[in-house]
Amino acid sequence: MSKREKRGQEAFEGPIVVWIRDDLRLDDNPPLAHAAETGRPVVPLFVLDEESTGVRSLGGAHRWWLHHSLESFASSLRGIGSELTLRRGKAEDHVLDIIEATGATTLFFNRRYDPASRKIDDAVEKALGEDVSVERFTGNILHEPEAVQTKSGGYYKVYTPFWKNVSETGFRDPMDPPKGLKQPDAFPKSEKLKDWDLLPTKPDWSGGLRDLWTPGETAAQERLEHFCDELLEGYEAGRERPCADETSRLSPRLRWGEISPFRAWHTANAYASRRKTIPDAAIRTFRRELVWRDFNYHLLYHFGRLEADNFNDRFDNFSWRTSAADLKTWTKGLTGYPIVDAGMRQLWQTGWMHNRVRMIVGSFLTKDLLIDWRDGESWFWDTLVDGDIASNTSQWQWVAGSGADAQPFFRIFNPITQSEKFDPKGDYIRTYVPELRDMPAKAIHAPWEAGKDILAKAGVRLGVTYPKPIVDHGEARQRALEAYQAVKG
């Protein structure tokens, strides 16, 4: 047998490296499923790469979640007879090293869509050459960006026609988790997760995150089942109420790939088919949310640096204000607008914020305070457990008016009326702004408008126990509209 023939035979017998990234699960993970089916040895690998050019470093809340999700995933792998190899540094260097160390002849991984990650994946495949086969899979979004095109062959910049294009599309069924993975002769040397120092220590600010979240695939599946069992029926209206746990709360699960969008889609559909009490509007709304996530990836793939560049370049000349003091006040939830402060404190305490409130606080920063959306996006990136390179960036551009299918800049949320509409009794505010807990419902949304007797009875002293508004909304709205006129074109 010639050397070339021998190498060709080994390609069908040698180990497979499964490169894990934002897909920390066994269930419906195509690279793992297909690797298991071959019967060949499988080497699961995770590389924490914050060194390659263009890669965005993880935020603090990201690191906390990743640590615990990796622990859970490694435990799941041990349960089916495998081990997770951990490496930190440039992905290309470590992937090539693992391939060489194990004698692997195949590399499997799920596709990624941001420019930096795509560049890394392409570089790895090129460096491996013809001796190692590389296969990429669709595991983390429902629609590949190249596969959804407008009639003219371009990409969608407005969500509704995107949704209409794909809403009737059939998706593949989720894949069952592998029951076992064949071990290589020896697993490669792995770094220790604790040595990565992903958890906060001095101080440990993660108590609120621990109280609300249990990272990992098992918890993700339990949350999906709970949502479909208890919340899906009332989802259409419930998702707008920040005071109650009525959303899916799957966003961090999807961001880290602890559950796949295919599994979420099909599970919800199965519940809706079995339980006729679930309204069509509720399941359709949930589907639209999953496809909205895909739309964000569609934009990221085709546009590129959404975290840095205005999608609408007209906003390159927008007169954003620079105010470190106002920005800090916003981040700490001390603006004097209760619904805004409640949202920002929920974010800091739990690593998450209700979606309706995300829009309110985003509008307040970019329009009432006229502070650049990139400053808000950066804060969210550091504090959100679900901070996603596609969703976080495109949603900030949406609320600022600079993005695709954006909320028009002249649509400026009134934080008082938004609060009255979506938190009418003030329960959400009382949860996260306890200094206002004794305010009556009618006065809690704008305490500066309350009479002295009401404030005194509630134990509120404006400017002392709770801040006065840092800006008058009416005046701020007019200032924002004037700034917008300069770039309206």
Secondary structure, DSSP 8 states (H G I E B T S, - for coil): --HHHHHHHHTTTS-EEEEESS---STT-HHHHHHHHHTS-EEEEEEE---STT-----HHHHHHHHHHHHHHHHHHHHTT---EEEES-HHHHHHHHHHHHT--EEEEE---SHHHHHHHHHHHHHHGGGSEEEEE--S-SS-GGG---TTS----SHHHHHHHHTT----------S-----SS------GGGG--S--TT---HHHHHH---SHHHHHHHHHHIIIIIGGGHHHHTT-TTSS-S---HHHHHTTSS-HHHHHHHHHHHHHH-TTS-HHHHHHHHHHHHHHHHHHHHHHHH--TTTS-SSGGGGG---B--HHHHHHHHTT-SS-HHHHHHHHHHHHHS---HHHHHHHHHIIIIIS-B-HHHHHHHHHHH-TT--TTHHHHHHHHHHT-STT---TT----HHHHHHHHSTT-HHHHHH-GGGTTS-HHHHT-GGGS-HHHHHHHT--BTTTB---SS-HHHHHHHHHHHHHHHH-
